[in-house]
Amino acid sequence: MGPRPPEAGHAFWDALDALKALPTVPDARESVGDKVFYREEDGRLTPEALVKPAKLMEDMFVRTVAAGALSIHGSLSRFKALSFSEAQALIDTVARDYGVAMGGKGGTSPSSPTTVVPGPDPGSGTDHGWRDH
């Protein structure tokens, strides 16, 4: 994209600069010969000179935010894999070292603990912690 328009707020550009450090999403610009085009949502190619500056800013913003979402998705995927791996290691260790079986019919995961259950309803004014089953 060209130089920053003078009417653009500094906050927008500062935020955009911060977001640019994230992974990238493919650019909408395509070169055909010596000319540059933008690929529209419907697949049409529009000459760069015909694309309004506001549309270019919007496109850059959306692609940058999408890149941030991809980054977060990757981080969450790695966190989930690590968490499930560590949970399985805990279940295996507790079973091996203490003879306590975790898992069973409760919950939506086969690894849900069945050896502890939540205490009474927090609104009851009684014990709020976990207790042995």
Secondary structure, DSSP 8 states (H G I E B T S, - for coil): --S--TTS-HHHHHHHHHHTTS-----SEEEETTEEEEE-TTS-EEEGGGS-HHHHHHHHHHHHHHHHHHHHHHHHHHHHHHHHHHHHHHHHHHHHHH-----SSSSSSTT--SSEEE-S-GGGTS--SEEE-
